[in-house]
Amino acid sequence: MRVIIAEDLALLREGIVRLLSAHGFEVVAALEDGAQLADKLVELRPDVAVVDVRLPPTFTDEGLQAAIAARRRVPGLPILILSQYVEQIYARELVADGTGGVGYLLKDRVSDVDAFVEAVRRVAGGGTALDPTVISKLLHAKQRVLPLDRLSPREREVLAHMAQGRSNAAIGAALVITEKAVGKHTASIFTKLDLPVSEDDNRRVLAVLAYLNGAT
């Protein structure tokens, strides 16, 4: 699986290179700034790219903007964004096109090797991998304008796990409930949020994210 890494901190960049290489990824490029990132993503078309939000020269949002520009030219190009902090506008902008193959993780999640590698693989497969802290912030930010108060506490928990790209079985295991119960909660969530029910895990997550983004 071919991957591009864009991270300005040399130690973290090299650490991610070694980590992913050790898990069977082929690192085809490791960049330290955003100057040529969009063109490189389009040229090499990796199976997934791991990109820092803030890259030189201005350290604002070069990484994110390069990723979004590349996805416009190559729809669905899998991108996993890394950030030091939860920046809601960046998370919403990344998922706004609704095509899947996106992720947004805080940098400290890299230290959990198994979870990080799983997230990279999930995004490469067209799925969604959002940091639980990001999900919490998005839910809180939209709470006053979305009918989330219709959801029960358990449904909120299921929604948070759904938005991280987890299957019904995985959600059931995490919450210690049956897969059938998760299915009932999922159907109830879509009904209460006026979203069409779908058995496709990727589409259902994207539908929830689109709703949180105000796109539905």
C-alpha positions in Angstrom: 0.0 0.0 0.0 1.6 3.3 -1.2 1.6 6.3 1.2 2.7 9.9 1.1 3.6 11.7 4.4 3.6 15.4 4.8 4.9 16.6 8.2 7.3 19.4 9.0 8.7 18.0 12.3 11.6 15.8 11.3 11.4 13.4 14.2 7.7 12.8 13.8 7.9 12.5 10.0 10.7 9.9 10.3 8.8 8.1 13.1 5.7 7.8 10.9 7.8 6.7 8.0 9.4 3.9 10.0 6.1 2.9 11.7 4.2 2.6 8.5 7.1 0.9 6.7 7.2 -1.7 9.5 3.5 -2.4 8.9 3.8 -3.1 5.2 3.3 0.4 3.7 5.5 1.7 0.9 6.3 5.4 1.6 6.7 6.9 -1.8 7.3 10.5 -0.6 7.9 12.2 2.8 7.6 15.9 2.5 8.3 18.7 5.0 6.3 21.5 3.5 3.1 22.1 1.5 4.7 23.9 -1.5 4.4 20.9 -3.9 2.1 18.7 -1.9 -1.0 19.0 -4.0 0.9 18.3 -7.2 2.8 15.4 -5.7 -0.5 13.8 -4.4 -2.0 14.1 -7.9 1.2 12.9 -9.6 1.8 9.8 -7.4 -1.8 9.1 -6.5 -1.0 7.2 -3.3 -3.4 4.7 -1.7 -3.4 7.1 1.3 -1.7 10.3 2.4 -0.9 11.3 6.0 -0.9 15.1 6.1 -0.2 17.7 8.8 -2.7 20.6 8.8 -0.1 23.2 9.4 3.0 23.2 7.1 5.6 25.7 6.1 5.9 28.4 5.0 3.1 30.1 7.0 2.1 27.2 9.3 -1.6 28.0 8.9 -3.5 25.5 6.8 -1.2 24.6 3.9 -1.5 20.9 4.5 -5.3 20.9 4.5 -5.7 23.2 1.5 -3.3 21.0 -0.5 -5.2 17.9 0.5 -8.5 19.5 -0.5 -7.1 20.8 -3.8 -5.8 17.3 -4.6 -9.1 15.7 -3.8 -10.8 18.1 -6.2 -8.5 16.9 -9.0 -8.7 13.3 -7.9 -12.1 12.7 -6.2 -11.9 10.4 -3.3 -8.2 10.5 -2.9 -7.7 9.1 0.6 -6.4 11.7 3.1 -5.7 11.3 6.8 -5.1 14.7 8.4 -3.0 15.1 11.6 -3.4 18.1 13.9 -2.0 19.3 17.2 -5.4 20.6 18.3 -9.0 20.1 17.4 -9.8 22.7 14.7 -13.5 22.3 13.9 -13.5 24.3 10.7 -10.8 22.1 9.2 -12.6 18.9 10.2 -15.8 20.1 8.6 -14.1 21.3 5.5 -12.3 18.0 5.0 -15.5 15.9 5.1 -17.7 18.4 3.2 -17.5 16.7 -0.2 -18.9 13.5 1.2 -16.8 11.1 -0.9 -15.2 9.1 1.9 -11.6 8.2 2.4 -11.0 10.9 5.0 -9.6 11.0 8.5 -8.8 13.6 11.1 -6.7 12.6 14.1 -4.8 14.4 16.8 -1.1 13.9 16.7 -0.9 12.3 20.0 -2.9 9.4 18.6 0.1 8.3 16.6 1.6 6.9 19.8 -1.1 4.3 19.8 0.5 2.3 17.0 -2.2 -0.3 16.4 -5.1 2.3 16.4 -3.1 4.7 14.2 -2.3 2.0 11.6 -5.9 0.8 11.7 -7.0 4.4 11.0 -4.6 4.7 8.0 -5.8 1.4 6.5 -9.5 2.4 7.1 -9.0 5.7 5.2 -7.1 4.0 2.5 -10.1 1.6 2.1 -12.4 4.6 1.5 -13.7 4.7 5.1 -13.7 7.5 7.7 -11.5 7.8 10.8 -12.2 10.8 13.0 -10.7 11.3 16.4 -13.2 10.9 19.3 -12.2 14.4 20.5 -13.1 15.8 17.1 -16.4 14.1 17.1 -17.2 15.5 20.5 -16.4 19.0 19.4 -18.5 18.7 16.2 -21.4 17.4 18.1 -21.1 20.1 20.7 -20.7 22.8 18.1 -23.9 21.8 16.3 -25.9 20.9 19.3 -27.9 24.1 19.3 -28.9 24.0 15.6 -29.4 20.3 15.1 -32.1 18.1 16.6 -29.5 16.1 18.6 -31.6 16.6 21.7 -33.9 14.0 20.2 -31.3 11.3 20.7 -31.0 9.3 23.9 -27.6 9.1 25.7 -27.0 5.6 24.3 -27.9 6.8 20.7 -25.3 9.6 21.2 -22.7 7.1 22.1 -23.6 4.9 19.0 -23.5 8.0 16.8 -20.0 8.9 18.0 -18.7 5.4 17.3 -20.5 5.4 13.9 -18.8 8.7 12.9 -15.4 7.0 13.6 -16.2 4.5 10.9 -16.9 1.5 13.1 -19.2 -1.3 12.1 -22.2 -2.5 14.2 -20.2 -5.4 15.5 -17.4 -3.1 16.6 -19.8 -0.6 18.2 -21.5 -3.5 20.1 -18.2 -4.7 21.4 -17.2 -1.2 22.5 -20.5 -0.5 24.3 -21.0 -4.1 25.5 -24.4 -4.5 23.7 -25.5 -6.9 21.0 -25.1 -6.1 17.3 -28.8 -6.3 16.9 -29.3 -3.6 19.6 -26.8 -1.4 17.7 -28.8 -1.9 14.5 -32.0 -0.7 16.4 -30.2 2.3 17.8 -28.8 3.1 14.3 -32.2 3.0 12.7 -33.6 5.2 15.5 -30.8 7.7 15.0 -31.4 8.1 11.3 -35.1 8.4 11.9 -34.7 11.1 14.6 -32.2 13.0 12.5 -34.3 12.8 9.3 -31.6 10.8 7.5 -32.3 7.8 5.2 -31.4 4.5 6.7 -28.6 2.6 4.8 -26.9 -0.7 5.4 -23.7 0.7 3.9 -21.4 1.6 6.7 -19.4 4.1 4.7 -22.5 5.9 3.4 -24.1 6.0 6.8 -21.1 7.6 8.4 -20.8 10.1 5.6 -24.5 10.9 5.9 -24.0 11.7 9.6 -20.9 13.8 9.0 -22.7 15.6 6.2 -25.5 16.4 8.5 -23.2 17.6 11.2 -21.5 19.7 8.6 -24.9 21.3 7.7 -24.9 19.9 4.2 -28.2 18.0 4.5 
